[in-house]
Amino acid sequence: MSTPPDGLPVYRVLTGPDDPVFCHRVSEALELGYRLHEGPAVTFDGERVIVAQAVVWPG
């Protein structure tokens, strides 16, 4: 597949609290065929750890 499915963009940044829901979102993107772009960015909002992970469509 030369383009992402369902009209998804080639480059995506997934963000959210560092919890199982976020991990599943990243895993789902990888299962669709996206690849990780560099490492994640991590910050703390005073209550919880927030993560951002970029993914790109290969090609």
C-alpha positions, 0 to 999 in steps of 0.5 A, a space after each residue: 500500500 503506497 498511502 496510509 489507509 482510511 485517508 490517514 496522513 503520512 505523518 502523525 503525532 500521537 499524544 496522551 498520558 503514558 498509559 495503556 490506552 496510549 500504548 495501544 494507539 501507538 501499537 495500532 499505528 504500527 500494525 497499520 504499517 506506520 514506522 516510529 519516527 525518532 524517539 518519543 517526547 516526554 513531559 510531566 504536567 504536574 499530575 501525570 507523564 504525557 508522551 508524544 510519538 511521531 509515526 510516519 508512513 514508509 515510502 
